[in-house]
Amino acid sequence: MTLTAASHLIKLAEAFREFQYPSTPLAIYPAETIEAHRAFIARRRATRPSDEYRTPTEEEWDAFLAHFEKRKVSIGTCARAFSSPCVQGHACIRCSLLRPDPAQRGRLEEIRDNLIARIAEAEQEGWLGEVEGLRVSLAGAEDKLAQVDALAERQSAAVQLGTPDFSRSGGTAGTPRPTS
């Protein structure tokens, strides 16, 4: 085989590879793994009631969409699952499922300051049960503020990598193409 024939075959093999996989596969699973997963899904579906796979009614679909609208609260978004009850009795500041909105940091600070003032008043009046509940809410407010601060810190720590410059690489990226 001559050098030109070998280089021609190499180019054909590269072209075929590029056609077959335009991007590098991220994972390759054995056929047994895929078949086992498909069998699991089939068994799981067979045990579930068939009415779960029907098309929802207009009322059901509206209720599903309304669920997400009702999750928007003044200081963020409630992340509880669809159709699940609120375990905190809508005391969102105490709830671990509240995702605070960083734009509402000022409101969270007002809530925290108000809770501190109410705790002082309750202690002065001797309302010990009130003090206990307010301290739980204060801990929740401080936790939400810490979440907002952590998010801001993560966002400010992002590194801008810029656009790569291939002009100094050994490849053809910086080499001018001949004009025809």
Secondary structure, DSSP 8 states (H G I E B T S, - for coil): --HHHHHHHHHHHHHHHHHH-SS--S----HHHHHHHHHHHHHHHHHS-GGGGS---HHHHHHHHHHHHTTEETTEEE---TT---TTTT-GGG-TTEEE-GGGHHHHHHHHHHHHHHHHHHHHHT-HHHHHHHHHHHHHHHHHHHHHHHHHHHHHT---------TTSSSSTTS-----
